Amino acid sequence: GSGNLYGTTIAYIAMLPGGGLPQPLEGRLGTVFRIKTDGTGFQVLRTFPYSPNGASFPFGSLISDASGKLYGLTAFGDPSSCGTVFTIGMDGSGFQTLHTFTGDASDGCDPVGSLVLDRLGNVYGMTEGSDYFGVGPQAVFKVRTDASGYQILHAFVDKSDGITPEGSLILDGSDTLYGAMFGGGSSNAGTVFSIKTDGSLFQVV
């Protein structure tokens, strides 16, 4: 509403003379930035520093709520390197990790796409699991903007539901989420699915 754009950069890493990475890793592992729609007023709101257990490598689009908070995802952020959901104020204050993915069977790993926010203060997203770390599951998840109530709404364990989340969820006015899967389904060429925000009525559409 003030004529600002918000976004993220993935990483900037300072190389050692002659090549190679310093130890510990120097540089910044992603930023959140703001810029006016006329190109002026560029400002870095947050730098994600190197930390073995810290959130880093943000990706996807940021979303905002009416109270002036931004929400986003990072690819890393814990000993399992499974990523996080975070929030930060539009002025760069109040950074908080809302959820850290662990890779457990009851959690998730490697969020994909961008988040979507409902009118009740819940954010929704998807995880694609991780073949590298052997953790999962591929799932649709929900967490409140106050960091409470993390829940997996649906875990993709049946190939007929789809394999590997693709893109981002969208939300309609009847509390139904829609998403897409890269593979699986009746033709093994992907699916479009819907699910209610309370986790009920999952179906391949």
PAFIFI-384863 format. One record per atom (N, C-alpha, C): residue in one letter; x, y, z; residue number from 1; chain; atom name. Coordinates in steps of 0.02 Angstrom, whole numbers. Example, Ala and Ser with C-alpha at 12.3 -4.5 7.8 and 13.67 -1.06 7.14 Angstrom:
BEGIN
> residu:x:y:z:num:chaine:atome
> a:660:-284:390:1:A:N
> a:615:-225:390:1:A:CA
> a:660:-165:390:1:A:C
> s:642:-112:354:2:A:N
> s:684:-53:357:2:A:CA
> s:645:2:394:2:A:C
end
This chain:
BEGIN
> residu:x:y:z:num:chaine:atome
> g:39:-61:0:1:A:N
> g:0:0:0:1:A:CA
> g:41:64:0:1:A:C
> s:106:58:11:2:A:N
> s:151:116:12:2:A:CA
> s:194:120:-50:2:A:C
> g:180:77:-99:3:A:N
> g:219:79:-161:3:A:CA
> g:287:45:-157:3:A:C
> n:291:-8:-117:4:A:N
> n:353:-46:-111:4:A:CA
> n:345:-116:-138:4:A:C
> l:399:-142:-166:5:A:N
> l:404:-212:-185:5:A:CA
> l:450:-247:-136:5:A:C
> y:436:-311:-122:6:A:N
> y:478:-351:-76:6:A:CA
> y:497:-416:-111:6:A:C
> g:558:-438:-98:7:A:N
> g:581:-501:-127:7:A:CA
> g:640:-530:-90:7:A:C
> t:667:-583:-116:8:A:N
> t:725:-617:-85:8:A:CA
> t:778:-629:-138:8:A:C
> t:841:-633:-114:9:A:N
> t:896:-659:-154:9:A:CA
> t:922:-721:-120:9:A:C
> i:948:-768:-159:10:A:N
> i:966:-833:-132:10:A:CA
> i:1030:-829:-91:10:A:C
> a:1085:-803:-119:11:A:N
> a:1148:-804:-83:11:A:CA
> a:1199:-759:-116:11:A:C
> y:1244:-735:-76:12:A:N
> y:1306:-704:-100:12:A:CA
> y:1363:-733:-60:12:A:C
> i:1411:-764:-92:13:A:N
> i:1466:-796:-58:13:A:CA
> i:1532:-765:-82:13:A:C
> a:1571:-740:-34:14:A:N
> a:1635:-710:-50:14:A:CA
> a:1687:-766:-59:14:A:C
> m:1717:-769:-117:15:A:N
> m:1767:-821:-131:15:A:CA
> m:1835:-799:-106:15:A:C
> l:1875:-848:-88:16:A:N
> l:1944:-834:-69:16:A:CA
> l:1985:-816:-131:16:A:C
> p:2039:-777:-122:17:A:N
> p:2084:-764:-179:17:A:CA
> p:2108:-830:-209:17:A:C
> g:2103:-836:-274:18:A:N
> g:2124:-898:-306:18:A:CA
> g:2070:-951:-308:18:A:C
> g:2010:-935:-282:19:A:N
> g:1955:-983:-283:19:A:CA
> g:1947:-1020:-218:19:A:C
> g:1892:-1053:-210:20:A:N
> g:1877:-1090:-150:20:A:CA
> g:1837:-1049:-100:20:A:C
> l:1807:-1084:-53:21:A:N
> l:1765:-1052:-3:21:A:CA
> l:1802:-1047:64:21:A:C
> p:1795:-991:99:22:A:N
> p:1825:-986:165:22:A:CA
> p:1791:-1032:215:22:A:C
> q:1825:-1048:267:23:A:N
> q:1797:-1087:322:23:A:CA
> q:1803:-1048:387:23:A:C
> p:1749:-1032:424:24:A:N
> p:1681:-1048:404:24:A:CA
> p:1660:-1007:343:24:A:C
> l:1607:-1027:312:25:A:N
> l:1582:-994:252:25:A:CA
> l:1570:-921:264:25:A:C
> e:1601:-878:225:26:A:N
> e:1592:-806:232:26:A:CA
> e:1542:-781:181:26:A:C
> g:1515:-722:194:27:A:N
> g:1466:-693:149:27:A:CA
> g:1397:-699:178:27:A:C
> r:1347:-686:138:28:A:N
> r:1278:-690:162:28:A:CA
> r:1240:-741:120:28:A:C
> l:1202:-781:155:29:A:N
> l:1167:-836:123:29:A:CA
> l:1095:-817:109:29:A:C
> g:1088:-762:72:30:A:N
> g:1022:-738:53:30:A:CA
> g:1002:-674:89:30:A:C
> t:955:-637:59:31:A:N
> t:930:-576:88:31:A:CA
> t:855:-569:77:31:A:C
> v:824:-527:117:32:A:N
> v:758:-500:103:32:A:CA
> v:767:-426:87:32:A:C
> f:738:-402:33:33:A:N
> f:749:-333:12:33:A:CA
> f:684:-297:-1:33:A:C
> r:689:-230:-4:34:A:N
> r:632:-187:-20:34:A:CA
> r:655:-135:-70:34:A:C
> i:611:-117:-117:35:A:N
> i:627:-65:-166:35:A:CA
> i:561:-31:-187:35:A:C
> k:564:33:-198:36:A:N
> k:505:70:-222:36:A:CA
> k:488:49:-293:36:A:C
> t:425:56:-311:37:A:N
> t:404:37:-379:37:A:CA
> t:433:83:-432:37:A:C
> d:462:140:-412:38:A:N
> d:496:183:-461:38:A:CA
> d:571:169:-464:38:A:C
> g:594:117:-427:39:A:N
> g:664:97:-429:39:A:CA
> g:708:130:-376:39:A:C
> t:680:174:-336:40:A:N
> t:720:208:-284:40:A:CA
> t:712:171:-218:40:A:C
> g:752:191:-169:41:A:N
> g:745:169:-100:41:A:CA
> g:762:97:-88:41:A:C
> f:808:69:-128:42:A:N
> f:826:-2:-116:42:A:CA
> f:855:-10:-46:42:A:C
> q:833:-62:-12:43:A:N
> q:857:-75:56:43:A:CA
> q:857:-150:70:43:A:C
> v:910:-174:100:44:A:N
> v:912:-243:123:44:A:CA
> v:882:-245:193:44:A:C
> l:827:-281:201:45:A:N
> l:793:-285:265:45:A:CA
> l:822:-338:311:45:A:C
> r:849:-391:282:46:A:N
> r:882:-442:322:46:A:CA
> r:934:-478:281:46:A:C
> t:990:-491:312:47:A:N
> t:1042:-534:284:47:A:CA
> t:1042:-600:323:47:A:C
> f:1041:-655:287:48:A:N
> f:1044:-720:319:48:A:CA
> f:1117:-740:325:48:A:C
> p:1145:-738:386:49:A:N
> p:1216:-752:394:49:A:CA
> p:1230:-827:396:49:A:C
> y:1294:-844:388:50:A:N
> y:1312:-914:396:50:A:CA
> y:1303:-935:468:50:A:C
> s:1268:-990:479:51:A:N
> s:1258:-1020:544:51:A:CA
> s:1240:-1092:534:51:A:C
> p:1272:-1138:570:52:A:N
> p:1257:-1209:560:52:A:CA
> p:1184:-1226:570:52:A:C
> n:1149:-1190:615:53:A:N
> n:1080:-1205:629:53:A:CA
> n:1032:-1149:611:53:A:C
> g:1056:-1100:573:54:A:N
> g:1015:-1042:558:54:A:CA
> g:980:-1047:491:54:A:C
> a:924:-1012:485:55:A:N
> a:887:-1010:422:55:A:CA
> a:929:-975:369:55:A:C
> s:930:-1003:309:56:A:N
> s:969:-973:255:56:A:CA
> s:943:-998:188:56:A:C
> f:966:-965:135:57:A:N
> f:945:-979:66:57:A:CA
> f:869:-972:57:57:A:C
> p:842:-911:66:58:A:N
> p:771:-900:53:58:A:CA
> p:755:-908:-21:58:A:C
> f:693:-927:-37:59:A:N
> f:674:-936:-107:59:A:CA
> f:599:-927:-112:59:A:C
> g:574:-926:-173:60:A:N
> g:503:-918:-184:60:A:CA
> g:483:-846:-173:60:A:C
> s:418:-833:-177:61:A:N
> s:391:-766:-167:61:A:CA
> s:374:-754:-95:61:A:C
> l:379:-691:-73:62:A:N
> l:355:-672:-7:62:A:CA
> l:280:-657:-12:62:A:C
> i:244:-669:42:63:A:N
> i:174:-648:47:63:A:CA
> i:168:-602:107:63:A:C
> s:114:-563:110:64:A:N
> s:106:-515:165:64:A:CA
> s:36:-519:194:64:A:C
> d:29:-495:256:65:A:N
> d:-36:-491:287:65:A:CA
> d:-54:-418:301:65:A:C
> a:-113:-407:329:66:A:N
> a:-137:-339:339:66:A:CA
> a:-101:-303:395:66:A:C
> s:-64:-340:437:67:A:N
> s:-29:-308:493:67:A:CA
> s:41:-286:476:67:A:C
> g:62:-295:413:68:A:N
> g:128:-272:392:68:A:CA
> g:183:-323:403:68:A:C
> k:166:-387:401:69:A:N
> k:216:-440:407:69:A:CA
> k:223:-477:341:69:A:C
> l:284:-499:326:70:A:N
> l:299:-539:268:70:A:CA
> l:312:-611:290:70:A:C
> y:297:-658:245:71:A:N
> y:308:-729:260:71:A:CA
> y:343:-761:200:71:A:C
> g:390:-807:217:72:A:N
> g:427:-839:163:72:A:CA
> g:456:-906:185:72:A:C
> l:496:-936:141:73:A:N
> l:526:-1001:152:73:A:CA
> l:601:-997:142:73:A:C
> t:637:-1040:178:74:A:N
> t:709:-1049:164:74:A:CA
> t:722:-1123:150:74:A:C
> a:774:-1136:111:75:A:N
> a:792:-1204:93:75:A:CA
> a:830:-1240:148:75:A:C
> f:866:-1201:190:76:A:N
> f:904:-1230:245:76:A:CA
> f:884:-1198:310:76:A:C
> g:903:-1230:366:77:A:N
> g:886:-1198:429:77:A:CA
> g:888:-1242:490:77:A:C
> d:920:-1299:488:78:A:N
> d:924:-1342:547:78:A:CA
> d:976:-1396:533:78:A:C
> p:992:-1437:583:79:A:N
> p:1041:-1490:571:79:A:CA
> p:1023:-1538:515:79:A:C
> s:958:-1545:500:80:A:N
> s:937:-1589:445:80:A:CA
> s:937:-1553:377:80:A:C
> s:950:-1487:378:81:A:N
> s:950:-1447:316:81:A:CA
> s:885:-1454:278:81:A:C
> c:830:-1452:314:82:A:N
> c:765:-1463:283:82:A:CA
> c:723:-1401:272:82:A:C
> g:748:-1343:293:83:A:N
> g:713:-1281:278:83:A:CA
> g:670:-1255:334:83:A:C
> t:643:-1194:324:84:A:N
> t:602:-1160:375:84:A:CA
> t:546:-1120:342:84:A:C
> v:497:-1102:384:85:A:N
> v:448:-1050:369:85:A:CA
> v:466:-991:414:85:A:C
> f:470:-930:386:86:A:N
> f:490:-873:427:86:A:CA
> f:443:-814:415:86:A:C
> t:446:-766:462:87:A:N
> t:410:-703:454:87:A:CA
> t:457:-646:471:87:A:C
> i:445:-588:442:88:A:N
> i:484:-528:454:88:A:CA
> i:440:-467:440:88:A:C
> g:449:-414:478:89:A:N
> g:411:-353:466:89:A:CA
> g:431:-319:402:89:A:C
> m:387:-279:374:90:A:N
> m:402:-242:312:90:A:CA
> m:456:-190:322:90:A:C
> d:472:-174:385:91:A:N
> d:527:-128:400:91:A:CA
> d:591:-165:419:91:A:C
> g:590:-232:415:92:A:N
> g:649:-272:430:92:A:CA
> g:653:-296:502:92:A:C
> s:605:-276:544:93:A:N
> s:605:-296:614:93:A:CA
> s:568:-361:625:93:A:C
> g:576:-389:684:94:A:N
> g:535:-445:706:94:A:CA
> g:545:-511:668:94:A:C
> f:607:-524:645:95:A:N
> f:617:-588:611:95:A:CA
> f:604:-645:659:95:A:C
> q:567:-696:635:96:A:N
> q:551:-754:676:96:A:CA
> q:544:-815:632:96:A:C
> t:569:-871:656:97:A:N
> t:557:-935:623:97:A:CA
> t:493:-965:649:97:A:C
> l:444:-974:605:98:A:N
> l:380:-1002:625:98:A:CA
> l:382:-1078:629:98:A:C
> h:422:-1109:587:99:A:N
> h:429:-1182:589:99:A:CA
> h:494:-1203:557:99:A:C
> t:527:-1250:588:100:A:N
> t:588:-1280:561:100:A:CA
> t:573:-1352:543:100:A:C
> f:581:-1369:480:101:A:N
> f:567:-1436:457:101:A:CA
> f:622:-1484:480:101:A:C
> t:602:-1542:504:102:A:N
> t:650:-1590:531:102:A:CA
> t:663:-1649:486:102:A:C
> g:618:-1662:440:103:A:N
> g:625:-1721:398:103:A:CA
> g:595:-1784:428:103:A:C
> d:566:-1778:488:104:A:N
> d:533:-1836:518:104:A:CA
> d:472:-1856:477:104:A:C
> a:449:-1917:488:105:A:N
> a:391:-1942:452:105:A:CA
> a:328:-1901:467:105:A:C
> s:327:-1870:527:106:A:N
> s:269:-1830:546:106:A:CA
> s:278:-1756:530:106:A:C
> d:332:-1739:496:107:A:N
> d:347:-1669:479:107:A:CA
> d:353:-1662:404:107:A:C
> g:410:-1641:380:108:A:N
> g:421:-1632:309:108:A:CA
> g:491:-1608:298:108:A:C
> c:509:-1597:235:109:A:N
> c:576:-1574:217:109:A:CA
> c:574:-1542:148:109:A:C
> d:615:-1492:139:110:A:N
> d:622:-1459:74:110:A:CA
> d:557:-1427:50:110:A:C
> p:536:-1371:81:111:A:N
> p:477:-1337:55:111:A:CA
> p:487:-1315:-17:111:A:C
> v:433:-1310:-54:112:A:N
> v:436:-1294:-125:112:A:CA
> v:385:-1240:-140:112:A:C
> g:399:-1199:-191:113:A:N
> g:353:-1147:-211:113:A:CA
> g:350:-1090:-162:113:A:C
> s:290:-1061:-153:114:A:N
> s:279:-1006:-108:114:A:CA
> s:221:-1022:-62:114:A:C
> l:214:-982:-9:115:A:N
> l:160:-992:39:115:A:CA
> l:96:-958:14:115:A:C
> v:41:-977:46:116:A:N
> v:-23:-943:37:116:A:CA
> v:-54:-932:106:116:A:C
> l:-87:-875:116:117:A:N
> l:-114:-855:180:117:A:CA
> l:-190:-851:178:117:A:C
> d:-223:-876:232:118:A:N
> d:-296:-870:234:118:A:CA
> d:-316:-813:281:118:A:C
> r:-381:-801:287:119:A:N
> r:-407:-745:326:119:A:CA
> r:-404:-757:401:119:A:C
> l:-389:-819:422:120:A:N
> l:-388:-837:492:120:A:CA
> l:-318:-837:522:120:A:C
> g:-268:-819:482:121:A:N
> g:-200:-817:507:121:A:CA
> g:-163:-883:502:121:A:C
> n:-177:-922:451:122:A:N
> n:-141:-984:436:122:A:CA
> n:-104:-976:370:122:A:C
> v:-43:-1003:367:123:A:N
> v:-7:-1007:304:123:A:CA
> v:-2:-1080:283:123:A:C
> y:-4:-1090:217:124:A:N
> y:-3:-1158:189:124:A:CA
> y:53:-1163:138:124:A:C
> g:81:-1223:132:125:A:N
> g:133:-1235:83:125:A:CA
> g:141:-1309:70:125:A:C
> m:192:-1326:31:126:A:N
> m:206:-1396:15:126:A:CA
> m:279:-1412:26:126:A:C
> t:293:-1475:42:127:A:N
> t:361:-1500:47:127:A:CA
> t:369:-1556:-5:127:A:C
> e:429:-1560:-33:128:A:N
> e:441:-1611:-84:128:A:CA
> e:485:-1668:-59:128:A:C
> g:502:-1668:6:129:A:N
> g:546:-1720:31:129:A:CA
> g:616:-1710:5:129:A:C
> s:660:-1757:19:130:A:N
> s:729:-1750:-3:130:A:CA
> s:758:-1818:-18:130:A:C
> d:771:-1830:-82:131:A:N
> d:803:-1893:-101:131:A:CA
> d:874:-1896:-74:131:A:C
> y:907:-1838:-68:132:A:N
> y:977:-1837:-46:132:A:CA
> y:983:-1860:26:132:A:C
> f:939:-1833:69:133:A:N
> f:943:-1850:139:133:A:CA
> f:899:-1910:157:133:A:C
> g:857:-1933:110:134:A:N
> g:815:-1990:124:134:A:CA
> g:760:-1975:173:134:A:C
> v:735:-1913:172:135:A:N
> v:683:-1893:220:135:A:CA
> v:623:-1866:183:135:A:C
> g:569:-1860:220:136:A:N
> g:508:-1836:189:136:A:CA
> g:460:-1815:242:136:A:C
> p:396:-1816:229:137:A:N
> p:366:-1839:167:137:A:CA
> p:351:-1782:119:137:A:C
> q:328:-1799:59:138:A:N
> q:298:-1750:15:138:A:CA
> q:229:-1735:43:138:A:C
> a:214:-1671:55:139:A:N
> a:154:-1656:94:139:A:CA
> a:129:-1586:82:139:A:C
> v:66:-1574:102:140:A:N
> v:36:-1508:110:140:A:CA
> v:35:-1493:184:140:A:C
> f:60:-1434:204:141:A:N
> f:64:-1418:276:141:A:CA
> f:29:-1352:291:141:A:C
> k:16:-1343:356:142:A:N
> k:-14:-1281:381:142:A:CA
> k:21:-1261:445:142:A:C
> v:31:-1196:456:143:A:N
> v:57:-1170:519:143:A:CA
> v:27:-1101:530:143:A:C
> r:12:-1084:592:144:A:N
> r:-16:-1019:607:144:A:CA
> r:38:-965:605:144:A:C
> t:17:-903:593:145:A:N
> t:64:-847:590:145:A:CA
> t:95:-831:658:145:A:C
> d:67:-859:712:146:A:N
> d:98:-851:778:146:A:CA
> d:145:-909:795:146:A:C
> a:160:-951:746:147:A:N
> a:207:-1007:752:147:A:CA
> a:176:-1069:785:147:A:C
> s:112:-1068:799:148:A:N
> s:81:-1126:831:148:A:CA
> s:45:-1169:778:148:A:C
> g:24:-1229:800:149:A:N
> g:-21:-1270:761:149:A:CA
> g:6:-1299:697:149:A:C
> y:71:-1314:694:150:A:N
> y:97:-1346:633:150:A:CA
> y:62:-1412:622:150:A:C
> q:42:-1425:560:151:A:N
> q:5:-1486:544:151:A:CA
> q:17:-1506:472:151:A:C
> i:25:-1570:460:152:A:N
> i:24:-1597:392:152:A:CA
> i:-48:-1612:374:152:A:C
> l:-73:-1579:323:153:A:N
> l:-142:-1590:301:153:A:CA
> l:-149:-1652:258:153:A:C
> h:-98:-1666:219:154:A:N
> h:-100:-1726:176:154:A:CA
> h:-29:-1746:158:154:A:C
> a:-13:-1809:166:155:A:N
> a:51:-1837:145:155:A:CA
> a:40:-1879:82:155:A:C
> f:81:-1867:31:156:A:N
> f:74:-1902:-32:156:A:CA
> f:112:-1968:-29:156:A:C
> v:77:-2021:-10:157:A:N
> v:108:-2087:-4:157:A:CA
> v:83:-2135:-57:157:A:C
> d:30:-2116:-92:158:A:N
> d:1:-2157:-145:158:A:CA
> d:17:-2125:-212:158:A:C
> k:48:-2163:-257:159:A:N
> k:67:-2137:-322:159:A:CA
> k:8:-2109:-361:159:A:C
> s:-52:-2135:-348:160:A:N
> s:-110:-2110:-384:160:A:CA
> s:-127:-2038:-365:160:A:C
> d:-107:-2016:-304:161:A:N
> d:-117:-1947:-283:161:A:CA
> d:-71:-1898:-320:161:A:C
> g:-12:-1923:-339:162:A:N
> g:38:-1882:-371:162:A:CA
> g:105:-1889:-338:162:A:C
> i:157:-1871:-374:163:A:N
> i:226:-1875:-349:163:A:CA
> i:261:-1808:-361:163:A:C
> t:292:-1782:-311:164:A:N
> t:333:-1722:-312:164:A:CA
> t:292:-1658:-324:164:A:C
> p:279:-1620:-271:165:A:N
> p:243:-1556:-277:165:A:CA
> p:278:-1509:-326:165:A:C
> e:238:-1472:-364:166:A:N
> e:263:-1427:-415:166:A:CA
> e:229:-1359:-406:166:A:C
> g:267:-1305:-407:167:A:N
> g:238:-1239:-402:167:A:CA
> g:211:-1224:-333:167:A:C
> s:160:-1182:-329:168:A:N
> s:132:-1159:-266:168:A:CA
> s:58:-1177:-260:168:A:C
> l:33:-1177:-199:169:A:N
> l:-38:-1186:-187:169:A:CA
> l:-75:-1121:-203:169:A:C
> i:-140:-1127:-220:170:A:N
> i:-184:-1070:-223:170:A:CA
> i:-244:-1085:-178:170:A:C
> l:-278:-1032:-154:171:A:N
> l:-334:-1039:-107:171:A:CA
> l:-394:-1002:-135:171:A:C
> d:-453:-1035:-135:172:A:N
> d:-513:-1002:-158:172:A:CA
> d:-555:-977:-100:172:A:C
> g:-613:-948:-115:173:A:N
> g:-655:-919:-64:173:A:CA
> g:-694:-968:-22:173:A:C
> s:-690:-1033:-39:174:A:N
> s:-727:-1084:-1:174:A:CA
> s:-680:-1127:41:174:A:C
> d:-622:-1099:59:175:A:N
> d:-572:-1133:101:175:A:CA
> d:-547:-1197:69:175:A:C
> t:-538:-1196:3:176:A:N
> t:-510:-1253:-33:176:A:CA
> t:-443:-1233:-64:176:A:C
> l:-393:-1275:-52:177:A:N
> l:-327:-1267:-81:177:A:CA
> l:-321:-1309:-144:177:A:C
> y:-285:-1283:-194:178:A:N
> y:-271:-1320:-255:178:A:CA
> y:-196:-1321:-268:178:A:C
> g:-171:-1377:-293:179:A:N
> g:-101:-1383:-308:179:A:CA
> g:-88:-1432:-364:179:A:C
> a:-25:-1439:-382:180:A:N
> a:-7:-1483:-438:180:A:CA
> a:52:-1527:-418:180:A:C
> m:54:-1586:-447:181:A:N
> m:109:-1634:-436:181:A:CA
> m:142:-1648:-503:181:A:C
> f:208:-1657:-501:182:A:N
> f:247:-1665:-562:182:A:CA
> f:236:-1732:-595:182:A:C
> g:229:-1785:-555:183:A:N
> g:221:-1852:-583:183:A:CA
> g:165:-1889:-548:183:A:C
> g:159:-1954:-563:184:A:N
> g:107:-1995:-534:184:A:CA
> g:40:-1984:-567:184:A:C
> g:-12:-2009:-536:185:A:N
> g:-79:-2004:-565:185:A:CA
> g:-93:-2060:-614:185:A:C
> s:-150:-2059:-645:186:A:N
> s:-172:-2113:-688:186:A:CA
> s:-129:-2122:-750:186:A:C
> s:-98:-2068:-773:187:A:N
> s:-54:-2072:-832:187:A:CA
> s:19:-2064:-815:187:A:C
> n:35:-2062:-750:188:A:N
> n:103:-2052:-726:188:A:CA
> n:134:-1988:-755:188:A:C
> a:92:-1938:-766:189:A:N
> a:115:-1875:-794:189:A:CA
> a:95:-1815:-751:189:A:C
> g:77:-1829:-687:190:A:N
> g:61:-1776:-641:190:A:CA
> g:-13:-1770:-627:190:A:C
> t:-30:-1732:-576:191:A:N
> t:-100:-1723:-555:191:A:CA
> t:-112:-1651:-535:191:A:C
> v:-175:-1632:-534:192:A:N
> v:-199:-1572:-500:192:A:CA
> v:-245:-1597:-443:192:A:C
> f:-235:-1570:-383:193:A:N
> f:-273:-1594:-326:193:A:CA
> f:-305:-1536:-290:193:A:C
> s:-355:-1553:-249:194:A:N
> s:-386:-1504:-204:194:A:CA
> s:-391:-1535:-135:194:A:C
> i:-392:-1490:-85:195:A:N
> i:-398:-1512:-15:195:A:CA
> i:-424:-1454:26:195:A:C
> k:-468:-1468:74:196:A:N
> k:-493:-1416:118:196:A:CA
> k:-438:-1393:167:196:A:C
> t:-444:-1332:191:197:A:N
> t:-393:-1304:235:197:A:CA
> t:-390:-1340:303:197:A:C
> d:-441:-1380:319:198:A:N
> d:-438:-1420:380:198:A:CA
> d:-410:-1490:367:198:A:C
> g:-389:-1503:306:199:A:N
> g:-360:-1568:288:199:A:CA
> g:-409:-1619:262:199:A:C
> s:-472:-1602:258:200:A:N
> s:-523:-1649:235:200:A:CA
> s:-532:-1645:159:200:A:C
> l:-568:-1694:133:201:A:N
> l:-592:-1695:64:201:A:CA
> l:-535:-1689:13:201:A:C
> f:-479:-1723:25:202:A:N
> f:-427:-1725:-27:202:A:CA
> f:-453:-1763:-87:202:A:C
> q:-441:-1736:-147:203:A:N
> q:-458:-1772:-208:203:A:CA
> q:-415:-1749:-266:203:A:C
> v:-403:-1795:-311:204:A:N
> v:-371:-1779:-374:204:A:CA
> v:-424:-1753:-422:204:A:C
> v:-416:-1693:-446:205:A:N
> v:-467:-1663:-488:205:A:CA
> v:-448:-1662:-562:205:A:C
end
